[in-house]
Amino acid sequence: MFLQRVGNRGIRLGTVFDRAAARHPANPVYLDHDLDIAPELGRRITLTEVADLVDDFAARLWAADVRPGARVVIHKADGFDISLLAYSVARVGAVPVLLSPKLDGTTVARLLGRLSRPTLLTDAAKLEKELPSEVFELSERVLVATGEFPGATSLPALAGAERIRPVTMPQDQPALITHTSGTTGLPKLTVQTGITIQARCRPQSVLLAPVGRHEPIAVHVSFVHSRMISGAALFALRGHPMIIMRDDEPEHAAALFARIPPGVIESHPNTLLGWEVLADHPAQPLAKVRCFSNTFDAIHPRTVDTLLGASRRSLPFFAQTYGQSETGAVAARTYTRYRNANAEGRCVGRNFPGMTEVRVVSRDGRPVTKDSPGRIEVRTGGQIIGYHGEQERFDGQFSPDGWWRMGDLGYRTRWGCLHLLDREVDEIPGINSTLDLEDKLFTRLPELLEVIIVPGGDRAPIPVVCTRDDRPLDVDRWNRAVAGLPALAPPVQRRLDELPHTATTKVKRLELARELAAEEA
């Protein structure tokens, strides 16, 4: 991991866009939505304008008595200004705490309680319609980024506040708090420092090495995800034009990409799966893509092959990364048109030499194999420093010799490739890998938009399926597709929006299983 430490002085979030603008002042940031805090800027902004906006709102936060070391929870309507406000909070030396707009008010209140009276930065609509009144008691102060609300300080009213010099805190201290996906309960608050964020950027730089810095990067990642904060910083400093997306509806993406063709696309696996239909779109919106990249989660081979086939570049590649909120990317591999993803769908590649380490530990004393998978453990300089308010829980995730337990099961091949089979909590007796089984169903049934296999209690495991345009599932095609696979219960069809999702579009498998059990009862 020495390569993550060499010359690592920390990301210095508060001045990222100052430094990027100094290098590439006219570089554009394209948006598919207006910024709530500055709609007058429109949807094409230069890095110079972004840097000025971050500086402006840092001055307003200072005028609202936000000071170095304070925790500032940002929970507002979805948009890139969530990320920009995080940079503004960092600019005054405070610590941004990013909570997804999708979290319900009760969950937000519980997390505020865990943070011991932070500042809450929200908007009038959230206070009026979603957040309980107790957030005022749980917060030292409440600020609204847009609109006005009784008892809250309005940042629009502080326009014109005197600009301040950026406050750079020690980079080994907390610099950013985000939350986990919450697939297994109340989200955990993960704490990063400037040094750990910088360490996370370095493996991503390796993946971008074959890509020219003139290539526009289209990003559709949750604005509260740590990857958005580190990714926007990395892309801006490298000099890439950026296309920042809030809406991942395929026709919307097709129109945007036809107008501003991206050379790189990064998004969540479920979004990329939804964009498979763009491969046959008459506008050829993916024709100029050199690199596709997914953020940390497993992706289906069908999606990899379909998207690569849509590019008209001579050597497009797909970068598959493996990691989690607590670690950043720890392993990766690339696919090309000549390396068939279906042959190695569960392979997530190798660690980054000198940056990350990965091992697989036996659970029962037997050698770790595909049929007897072990626990995946890692070490990385991008490791978070704790769960805020739950340090004992954080410390319990380490092995006695200091390796971080990912909570995943897998094995390594004789060539050293890491294969991910399942989350430990999602393991189903009798099925070697639910992810591999889902991959097979996706490949055999192109009409599937989602398939999730969950435990069936006393019955066989239950496949929950979603189809494109919600067309009824063809039972005969399904029966042919499951031939030769482990026994499954009859499929349950749902609309995609009926499934419980996290902020990063992952399906909450445990919650889905509970819902199905309740329906049956």
VOVEX-465540 format. One record per residue (C-alpha): residue number from 0; y negated, x, z negated. Coordinates in Angstrom, 3 decimals, always signed. Layout:
<recs>
[NUM; [Y; X; Z]]
...
</recs>
This chain:
<recs>
[0; [+0.000; +0.000; +0.000]]
[1; [-2.231; +3.052; +0.097]]
[2; [-3.749; +1.980; +3.432]]
[3; [-5.182; -1.117; +1.748]]
[4; [-6.802; +1.049; -0.913]]
[5; [-8.211; +3.875; +1.201]]
[6; [-11.950; +3.374; +1.603]]
[7; [-11.741; -0.156; +0.204]]
[8; [-15.163; -0.791; -1.354]]
[9; [-14.731; -4.551; -1.321]]
[10; [-15.754; -7.234; +1.163]]
[11; [-19.205; -7.947; -0.428]]
[12; [-19.159; -11.598; +0.640]]
[13; [-22.838; -12.226; +0.018]]
[14; [-23.976; -9.770; +2.724]]
[15; [-21.211; -10.213; +5.320]]
[16; [-23.430; -12.043; +7.805]]
[17; [-26.364; -9.702; +7.228]]
[18; [-24.155; -6.806; +8.287]]
[19; [-22.592; -8.750; +11.159]]
[20; [-26.025; -9.822; +12.438]]
[21; [-27.280; -6.230; +12.252]]
[22; [-24.441; -5.185; +14.579]]
[23; [-24.276; -8.231; +16.845]]
[24; [-27.510; -10.244; +16.369]]
[25; [-27.097; -12.585; +19.333]]
[26; [-23.371; -13.199; +19.009]]
[27; [-22.730; -16.957; +19.094]]
[28; [-20.929; -19.232; +16.669]]
[29; [-19.947; -22.452; +18.421]]
[30; [-19.329; -25.557; +16.316]]
[31; [-17.672; -28.851; +17.166]]
[32; [-19.724; -30.605; +14.474]]
[33; [-23.208; -30.532; +13.012]]
[34; [-23.743; -28.696; +9.759]]
[35; [-24.556; -31.203; +7.006]]
[36; [-26.970; -28.737; +5.395]]
[37; [-28.728; -27.802; +8.648]]
[38; [-28.095; -30.305; +11.467]]
[39; [-31.238; -29.107; +13.238]]
[40; [-29.501; -25.840; +14.169]]
[41; [-27.230; -27.665; +16.586]]
[42; [-23.793; -26.535; +17.669]]
[43; [-24.520; -23.085; +19.050]]
[44; [-25.810; -20.708; +16.391]]
[45; [-26.336; -16.957; +16.518]]
[46; [-25.131; -14.644; +13.770]]
[47; [-28.796; -13.998; +12.974]]
[48; [-29.312; -17.715; +12.326]]
[49; [-26.144; -17.887; +10.226]]
[50; [-27.324; -14.951; +8.098]]
[51; [-30.715; -16.618; +7.588]]
[52; [-29.085; -19.924; +6.591]]
[53; [-26.867; -18.181; +4.017]]
[54; [-29.960; -16.392; +2.653]]
[55; [-31.956; -19.642; +2.558]]
[56; [-29.382; -21.526; +0.506]]
[57; [-28.866; -18.558; -1.798]]
[58; [-32.581; -18.825; -2.605]]
[59; [-32.192; -22.553; -3.306]]
[60; [-29.214; -21.913; -5.580]]
[61; [-31.222; -19.314; -7.488]]
[62; [-34.098; -21.807; -7.830]]
[63; [-31.524; -24.266; -9.258]]
[64; [-30.700; -21.705; -12.002]]
[65; [-27.393; -20.486; -10.581]]
[66; [-27.008; -16.944; -11.888]]
[67; [-24.612; -13.986; -11.503]]
[68; [-21.151; -14.576; -12.916]]
[69; [-21.408; -18.384; -12.844]]
[70; [-18.555; -20.444; -11.354]]
[71; [-19.805; -22.798; -8.634]]
[72; [-17.354; -25.466; -7.493]]
[73; [-17.990; -26.525; -3.880]]
[74; [-16.511; -29.943; -3.132]]
[75; [-18.264; -31.819; -0.351]]
[76; [-17.661; -33.533; +2.961]]
[77; [-15.649; -31.449; +5.396]]
[78; [-17.474; -28.918; +7.547]]
[79; [-18.145; -25.235; +8.125]]
[80; [-21.078; -25.413; +5.729]]
[81; [-18.493; -25.381; +2.902]]
[82; [-17.682; -21.800; +3.884]]
[83; [-21.344; -20.897; +4.450]]
[84; [-22.275; -22.234; +1.004]]
[85; [-19.529; -20.035; -0.452]]
[86; [-21.233; -16.992; +1.070]]
[87; [-24.559; -18.223; -0.376]]
[88; [-23.026; -18.569; -3.844]]
[89; [-21.664; -15.026; -3.567]]
[90; [-25.108; -13.809; -2.492]]
[91; [-26.571; -14.694; -5.914]]
[92; [-23.663; -12.954; -7.669]]
[93; [-21.871; -16.173; -8.628]]
[94; [-18.234; -17.020; -7.873]]
[95; [-17.534; -19.796; -5.339]]
[96; [-14.674; -22.139; -6.238]]
[97; [-13.571; -24.049; -3.141]]
[98; [-11.944; -27.461; -3.606]]
[99; [-10.676; -29.363; -0.595]]
[100; [-12.585; -32.488; +0.472]]
[101; [-9.159; -34.163; +0.610]]
[102; [-8.570; -33.840; -3.138]]
[103; [-8.954; -37.120; -4.992]]
[104; [-11.613; -37.497; -7.666]]
[105; [-9.130; -37.418; -10.545]]
[106; [-7.701; -34.087; -9.394]]
[107; [-11.190; -32.632; -8.948]]
[108; [-12.093; -33.699; -12.492]]
[109; [-8.950; -32.075; -13.895]]
[110; [-9.750; -28.812; -12.107]]
[111; [-13.353; -28.930; -13.331]]
[112; [-11.980; -29.193; -16.863]]
[113; [-9.866; -26.115; -16.298]]
[114; [-12.985; -24.189; -15.213]]
[115; [-14.909; -24.822; -18.470]]
[116; [-18.175; -26.406; -17.367]]
[117; [-18.914; -24.797; -14.007]]
[118; [-21.744; -25.771; -11.679]]
[119; [-20.622; -28.507; -9.274]]
[120; [-22.039; -28.390; -5.731]]
[121; [-21.198; -31.609; -3.913]]
[122; [-22.983; -34.308; -1.911]]
[123; [-24.340; -37.744; -2.664]]
[124; [-21.520; -39.514; -0.820]]
[125; [-18.836; -37.826; -2.940]]
[126; [-20.654; -38.810; -6.139]]
[127; [-21.180; -42.385; -4.993]]
[128; [-17.697; -43.123; -3.665]]
[129; [-15.056; -40.660; -4.874]]
[130; [-15.893; -38.590; -7.940]]
[131; [-15.673; -40.144; -11.421]]
[132; [-18.827; -40.155; -13.542]]
[133; [-17.183; -37.741; -15.988]]
[134; [-17.867; -34.847; -13.594]]
[135; [-21.388; -34.711; -15.078]]
[136; [-19.927; -34.114; -18.536]]
[137; [-17.472; -31.532; -17.168]]
[138; [-20.178; -29.556; -15.331]]
[139; [-23.058; -27.479; -16.586]]
[140; [-25.144; -28.812; -13.729]]
[141; [-24.527; -30.903; -10.621]]
[142; [-26.147; -29.981; -7.303]]
[143; [-26.082; -31.995; -4.099]]
[144; [-26.124; -30.168; -0.770]]
[145; [-27.263; -33.308; +1.046]]
[146; [-28.964; -36.489; -0.096]]
[147; [-30.009; -37.336; -3.629]]
[148; [-28.236; -38.699; -6.686]]
[149; [-29.495; -39.558; -10.190]]
[150; [-28.923; -36.680; -12.590]]
[151; [-28.194; -34.163; -9.829]]
[152; [-30.459; -31.465; -8.399]]
[153; [-31.063; -31.832; -4.675]]
[154; [-30.872; -28.595; -2.680]]
[155; [-32.837; -30.140; +0.230]]
[156; [-35.724; -30.624; -2.235]]
[157; [-35.681; -26.869; -2.891]]
[158; [-36.336; -25.931; +0.752]]
[159; [-38.779; -23.066; +0.985]]
[160; [-37.654; -21.456; -2.272]]
[161; [-38.601; -17.796; -2.503]]
[162; [-35.938; -15.558; -0.988]]
[163; [-34.194; -13.136; -3.344]]
[164; [-32.488; -9.807; -2.929]]
[165; [-28.697; -10.196; -2.690]]
[166; [-26.818; -9.534; -5.921]]
[167; [-23.723; -7.403; -5.372]]
[168; [-21.301; -7.683; -8.267]]
[169; [-18.565; -5.105; -9.061]]
[170; [-15.939; -5.618; -6.380]]
[171; [-13.041; -5.474; -8.824]]
[172; [-14.331; -8.628; -10.533]]
[173; [-13.635; -12.253; -9.453]]
[174; [-15.356; -12.949; -6.132]]
[175; [-13.647; -16.108; -4.847]]
[176; [-11.476; -18.877; -6.284]]
[177; [-9.493; -21.152; -3.994]]
[178; [-6.542; -23.412; -4.710]]
[179; [-2.932; -23.532; -3.646]]
[180; [-1.634; -26.317; -1.436]]
[181; [-0.407; -28.387; -4.359]]
[182; [+2.934; -29.169; -2.710]]
[183; [+4.615; -29.014; -6.134]]
[184; [+1.967; -30.644; -8.343]]
[185; [-1.611; -29.986; -9.492]]
[186; [-3.071; -27.161; -7.361]]
[187; [-3.340; -23.751; -8.997]]
[188; [-6.696; -21.945; -8.919]]
[189; [-6.173; -18.524; -7.347]]
[190; [-8.634; -15.733; -8.166]]
[191; [-9.514; -12.959; -5.713]]
[192; [-11.814; -9.965; -5.956]]
[193; [-13.888; -8.333; -3.264]]
[194; [-11.273; -5.581; -3.076]]
[195; [-8.311; -7.946; -2.627]]
[196; [-10.143; -9.910; +0.080]]
[197; [-10.914; -6.682; +1.947]]
[198; [-7.272; -5.653; +1.586]]
[199; [-6.219; -8.926; +3.231]]
[200; [-8.434; -8.240; +6.250]]
[201; [-6.645; -5.007; +7.137]]
[202; [-3.256; -6.447; +8.180]]
[203; [-5.122; -9.036; +10.263]]
[204; [-7.058; -6.226; +11.959]]
[205; [-3.719; -4.718; +12.974]]
[206; [-2.708; -7.972; +14.691]]
[207; [-6.060; -8.141; +16.517]]
[208; [-5.871; -4.531; +17.714]]
[209; [-4.658; -5.464; +21.240]]
[210; [-7.476; -8.018; +21.624]]
[211; [-10.860; -7.048; +23.041]]
[212; [-13.848; -7.679; +20.791]]
[213; [-15.504; -9.735; +23.511]]
[214; [-12.729; -12.341; +23.280]]
[215; [-13.916; -15.618; +21.676]]
[216; [-11.809; -16.652; +18.673]]
[217; [-11.213; -20.362; +18.113]]
[218; [-10.448; -21.174; +14.483]]
[219; [-9.175; -24.423; +13.050]]
[220; [-8.371; -23.596; +9.430]]
[221; [-9.208; -25.522; +6.280]]
[222; [-12.768; -24.587; +5.293]]
[223; [-11.646; -24.141; +1.672]]
[224; [-8.748; -21.839; +2.529]]
[225; [-9.144; -18.174; +1.604]]
[226; [-8.146; -17.354; +5.179]]
[227; [-11.317; -19.028; +6.480]]
[228; [-13.489; -16.896; +4.208]]
[229; [-11.782; -13.600; +5.057]]
[230; [-11.218; -14.562; +8.699]]
[231; [-14.829; -15.533; +9.416]]
[232; [-15.964; -12.276; +7.808]]
[233; [-13.503; -10.190; +9.825]]
[234; [-14.260; -11.896; +13.145]]
[235; [-18.044; -11.724; +12.671]]
[236; [-17.985; -8.050; +11.697]]
[237; [-15.719; -7.177; +14.645]]
[238; [-18.155; -8.873; +17.012]]
[239; [-16.058; -11.755; +18.315]]
[240; [-17.834; -14.930; +19.413]]
[241; [-16.427; -17.672; +17.181]]
[242; [-15.490; -21.282; +17.890]]
[243; [-15.277; -23.101; +14.551]]
[244; [-13.469; -26.438; +14.632]]
[245; [-13.292; -29.351; +12.234]]
[246; [-11.467; -31.773; +14.554]]
[247; [-8.019; -30.849; +15.888]]
[248; [-7.455; -33.980; +17.986]]
[249; [-5.859; -32.671; +21.215]]
[250; [-8.272; -34.254; +23.707]]
[251; [-11.211; -33.005; +21.664]]
[252; [-9.740; -29.493; +21.662]]
[253; [-9.063; -29.684; +25.407]]
[254; [-12.674; -30.566; +26.187]]
[255; [-14.000; -27.832; +23.891]]
[256; [-11.679; -25.116; +25.210]]
[257; [-12.370; -26.086; +28.827]]
[258; [-16.090; -25.569; +28.153]]
[259; [-15.732; -22.433; +25.988]]
[260; [-12.370; -20.811; +26.809]]
[261; [-10.976; -18.942; +23.776]]
[262; [-9.176; -15.625; +24.039]]
[263; [-7.644; -16.083; +20.583]]
[264; [-6.610; -19.276; +18.779]]
[265; [-5.818; -19.333; +15.070]]
[266; [-4.749; -22.447; +13.231]]
[267; [-2.215; -24.065; +10.943]]
[268; [+1.291; -24.550; +12.391]]
[269; [+1.017; -28.347; +12.429]]
[270; [-2.202; -28.179; +14.430]]
[271; [-0.632; -25.818; +16.960]]
[272; [+2.338; -28.174; +17.201]]
[273; [-0.056; -31.018; +18.025]]
[274; [-1.663; -28.866; +20.710]]
[275; [+1.602; -28.474; +22.633]]
[276; [+0.397; -31.340; +24.837]]
[277; [-2.449; -29.094; +26.040]]
[278; [+0.093; -26.986; +27.953]]
[279; [+0.251; -29.657; +30.668]]
[280; [-3.398; -30.730; +30.452]]
[281; [-5.147; -30.814; +33.866]]
[282; [-8.128; -28.869; +32.480]]
[283; [-5.822; -25.949; +31.521]]
[284; [-7.626; -25.411; +28.196]]
[285; [-5.182; -22.679; +27.097]]
[286; [-5.233; -20.701; +30.333]]
[287; [-7.331; -17.793; +29.043]]
[288; [-5.701; -17.368; +25.640]]
[289; [-4.509; -13.812; +24.992]]
[290; [-3.292; -14.359; +21.417]]
[291; [-2.114; -17.362; +19.414]]
[292; [-1.910; -16.929; +15.646]]
[293; [-0.717; -19.162; +12.845]]
[294; [-1.739; -18.954; +9.209]]
[295; [+1.043; -18.028; +6.804]]
[296; [+3.401; -20.975; +7.268]]
[297; [+6.612; -21.289; +9.264]]
[298; [+6.140; -22.373; +12.869]]
[299; [+8.696; -23.884; +15.215]]
[300; [+10.024; -21.860; +18.175]]
[301; [+9.365; -24.755; +20.547]]
[302; [+5.655; -24.517; +19.747]]
[303; [+5.608; -20.752; +20.336]]
[304; [+7.291; -21.028; +23.747]]
[305; [+5.203; -23.994; +24.866]]
[306; [+1.858; -22.393; +24.022]]
[307; [+2.750; -19.020; +25.528]]
[308; [+3.820; -20.799; +28.690]]
[309; [+0.385; -22.454; +28.929]]
[310; [-1.529; -19.157; +29.074]]
[311; [-2.348; -17.665; +32.466]]
[312; [-2.999; -14.217; +30.979]]
[313; [-0.621; -11.489; +32.095]]
[314; [+0.626; -10.540; +28.598]]
[315; [-0.151; -13.269; +26.067]]
[316; [+1.447; -12.981; +22.643]]
[317; [+2.015; -15.125; +19.578]]
[318; [+1.388; -13.524; +16.178]]
[319; [+3.639; -15.057; +13.509]]
[320; [+2.467; -14.133; +10.008]]
[321; [+4.193; -14.750; +6.701]]
[322; [+2.435; -14.944; +3.352]]
[323; [+0.860; -17.361; +0.901]]
[324; [-2.419; -18.052; -0.858]]
[325; [-1.499; -15.635; -3.638]]
[326; [-0.774; -12.673; -1.359]]
[327; [-2.341; -13.002; +2.059]]
[328; [-0.229; -11.914; +5.029]]
[329; [+2.663; -9.684; +3.974]]
[330; [+4.830; -9.659; +7.109]]
[331; [+4.385; -10.400; +10.790]]
[332; [+5.962; -10.252; +14.182]]
[333; [+4.833; -11.010; +17.701]]
[334; [+6.498; -13.035; +20.411]]
[335; [+5.904; -12.761; +24.139]]
[336; [+7.297; -14.673; +27.064]]
[337; [+10.055; -12.066; +27.183]]
[338; [+11.081; -12.334; +23.502]]
[339; [+12.558; -15.782; +23.132]]
[340; [+11.474; -17.438; +19.892]]
[341; [+14.444; -19.810; +19.867]]
[342; [+16.815; -16.876; +19.418]]
[343; [+15.078; -15.768; +16.224]]
[344; [+13.251; -18.827; +14.976]]
[345; [+13.535; -17.964; +11.293]]
[346; [+12.472; -14.337; +11.767]]
[347; [+9.015; -13.660; +10.303]]
[348; [+9.054; -9.976; +11.135]]
[349; [+8.457; -6.862; +9.085]]
[350; [+5.998; -5.800; +6.436]]
[351; [+2.840; -3.849; +7.326]]
[352; [+3.705; -0.171; +6.675]]
[353; [+1.429; +1.364; +4.082]]
[354; [-0.091; -2.057; +3.327]]
[355; [+2.620; -4.430; +2.135]]
[356; [+6.187; -4.142; +0.812]]
[357; [+8.942; -6.770; +1.002]]
[358; [+12.384; -6.932; -0.564]]
[359; [+15.089; -9.620; -0.876]]
[360; [+16.921; -9.856; -4.205]]
[361; [+20.365; -11.373; -4.683]]
[362; [+20.621; -14.495; -6.828]]
[363; [+24.298; -14.184; -7.691]]
[364; [+25.155; -10.486; -7.465]]
[365; [+26.642; -10.842; -3.986]]
[366; [+25.133; -9.000; -1.010]]
[367; [+22.229; -10.920; +0.527]]
[368; [+23.203; -12.464; +3.867]]
[369; [+22.321; -15.484; +5.976]]
[370; [+25.018; -17.474; +4.166]]
[371; [+24.003; -16.131; +0.753]]
[372; [+20.207; -15.824; +0.901]]
[373; [+18.225; -14.089; -1.813]]
[374; [+14.766; -14.406; -3.316]]
[375; [+11.918; -12.864; -1.335]]
[376; [+9.616; -10.611; -3.378]]
[377; [+6.561; -8.645; -2.251]]
[378; [+3.908; -6.136; -3.284]]
[379; [+0.481; -6.000; -1.642]]
[380; [-3.071; -4.891; -2.305]]
[381; [-4.193; -8.391; -1.319]]
[382; [-2.499; -9.915; -4.367]]
[383; [-4.684; -12.306; -6.357]]
[384; [-5.504; -11.203; -9.900]]
[385; [-4.528; -14.443; -11.593]]
[386; [-4.449; -18.235; -11.812]]
[387; [-7.676; -19.304; -13.481]]
[388; [-6.813; -20.852; -16.836]]
[389; [-3.076; -20.242; -16.361]]
[390; [-2.614; -16.504; -16.778]]
[391; [+0.765; -16.889; -18.470]]
[392; [+2.018; -18.895; -15.491]]
[393; [+0.728; -16.187; -13.149]]
[394; [+2.331; -13.360; -15.099]]
[395; [+5.624; -15.256; -15.069]]
[396; [+5.766; -15.026; -11.269]]
[397; [+6.349; -11.271; -11.382]]
[398; [+9.721; -9.600; -11.686]]
[399; [+10.182; -7.168; -14.601]]
[400; [+9.446; -4.242; -12.262]]
[401; [+6.242; -5.745; -10.865]]
[402; [+7.237; -7.523; -7.632]]
[403; [+5.702; -10.916; -6.831]]
[404; [+8.207; -13.726; -6.367]]
[405; [+7.252; -15.735; -3.266]]
[406; [+9.427; -18.727; -4.221]]
[407; [+11.188; -18.442; -0.847]]
[408; [+14.771; -17.729; +0.162]]
[409; [+15.809; -15.460; +2.989]]
[410; [+17.609; -12.320; +4.062]]
[411; [+17.040; -9.174; +6.091]]
[412; [+18.922; -8.205; +9.224]]
[413; [+20.429; -4.775; +9.784]]
[414; [+17.252; -3.956; +11.775]]
[415; [+15.040; -4.787; +8.805]]
[416; [+13.607; -8.096; +10.050]]
[417; [+12.891; -10.651; +7.342]]
[418; [+14.288; -14.132; +7.923]]
[419; [+12.814; -17.054; +5.973]]
[420; [+15.275; -19.892; +5.361]]
[421; [+13.728; -22.214; +2.743]]
[422; [+11.438; -22.667; -0.211]]
[423; [+13.547; -22.470; -3.359]]
[424; [+12.374; -25.935; -4.461]]
[425; [+13.316; -27.385; -1.050]]
[426; [+16.858; -25.991; -0.895]]
[427; [+19.435; -28.701; -0.163]]
[428; [+23.112; -28.115; -1.052]]
[429; [+25.294; -27.991; +2.038]]
[430; [+22.468; -26.955; +4.367]]
[431; [+22.021; -23.255; +4.963]]
[432; [+18.367; -23.692; +5.990]]
[433; [+16.405; -26.914; +6.335]]
[434; [+13.763; -25.028; +8.350]]
[435; [+16.385; -23.802; +10.827]]
[436; [+17.848; -27.288; +11.085]]
[437; [+14.391; -28.728; +11.763]]
[438; [+13.823; -26.045; +14.422]]
[439; [+16.989; -27.147; +16.219]]
[440; [+15.917; -30.795; +16.183]]
[441; [+12.466; -29.913; +17.525]]
[442; [+14.021; -27.952; +20.375]]
[443; [+16.470; -30.700; +21.271]]
[444; [+13.955; -33.559; +21.013]]
[445; [+10.593; -32.681; +22.627]]
[446; [+9.239; -36.116; +21.697]]
[447; [+9.187; -35.172; +18.002]]
[448; [+5.794; -34.420; +16.499]]
[449; [+7.212; -33.821; +13.018]]
[450; [+10.604; -33.784; +11.354]]
[451; [+11.082; -33.152; +7.644]]
[452; [+14.492; -33.125; +5.977]]
[453; [+14.459; -34.065; +2.297]]
[454; [+17.238; -34.595; -0.264]]
[455; [+18.897; -37.988; -0.159]]
[456; [+19.974; -38.209; -3.784]]
[457; [+23.593; -39.337; -3.765]]
[458; [+23.505; -39.699; +0.014]]
[459; [+23.248; -37.216; +2.872]]
[460; [+19.878; -35.511; +3.394]]
[461; [+17.256; -37.769; +4.980]]
[462; [+15.379; -36.749; +8.137]]
[463; [+11.859; -38.205; +8.317]]
[464; [+10.566; -38.162; +11.889]]
[465; [+7.255; -38.746; +13.647]]
[466; [+7.058; -39.112; +17.421]]
[467; [+4.263; -38.551; +19.909]]
[468; [+2.123; -41.670; +20.223]]
[469; [+4.395; -43.270; +17.594]]
[470; [+6.911; -44.284; +20.228]]
[471; [+10.162; -45.713; +18.800]]
[472; [+12.805; -43.045; +18.333]]
[473; [+15.607; -43.243; +20.898]]
[474; [+18.687; -43.614; +18.686]]
[475; [+21.112; -42.440; +21.377]]
[476; [+19.097; -39.283; +21.999]]
[477; [+18.959; -38.681; +18.258]]
[478; [+22.723; -39.032; +17.879]]
[479; [+23.297; -36.537; +20.680]]
[480; [+20.770; -34.126; +19.110]]
[481; [+22.451; -34.103; +15.676]]
[482; [+25.937; -33.567; +17.091]]
[483; [+27.408; -30.419; +15.581]]
[484; [+24.771; -30.218; +12.841]]
[485; [+25.313; -30.823; +9.103]]
[486; [+25.699; -34.511; +8.230]]
[487; [+22.363; -36.330; +7.929]]
[488; [+21.411; -39.858; +6.900]]
[489; [+19.943; -42.138; +9.588]]
[490; [+16.405; -41.034; +10.441]]
[491; [+13.399; -42.681; +8.837]]
[492; [+10.473; -43.000; +11.245]]
[493; [+6.880; -42.766; +10.024]]
[494; [+3.450; -42.304; +11.511]]
[495; [+2.145; -38.796; +10.967]]
[496; [-0.802; -40.056; +8.904]]
[497; [+1.625; -41.834; +6.549]]
[498; [+3.093; -38.546; +5.332]]
[499; [+1.563; -36.863; +2.264]]
[500; [-0.238; -33.721; +3.432]]
[501; [-1.904; -30.763; +1.764]]
[502; [-5.367; -29.455; +2.720]]
[503; [-3.667; -27.122; +5.205]]
[504; [-1.691; -29.982; +6.835]]
[505; [+1.653; -29.045; +5.266]]
[506; [+3.828; -32.004; +4.347]]
[507; [+4.376; -32.368; +0.601]]
[508; [+8.160; -32.491; +0.744]]
[509; [+8.783; -33.259; -2.924]]
[510; [+6.262; -36.092; -2.895]]
[511; [+7.785; -37.460; +0.313]]
[512; [+11.255; -37.390; -1.262]]
[513; [+9.925; -39.270; -4.304]]
[514; [+8.304; -41.886; -2.057]]
[515; [+11.555; -42.471; -0.175]]
[516; [+13.500; -42.744; -3.434]]
[517; [+10.984; -45.261; -4.788]]
[518; [+11.194; -47.328; -1.598]]
[519; [+14.977; -47.407; -1.794]]
[520; [+14.869; -48.393; -5.452]]
</recs>
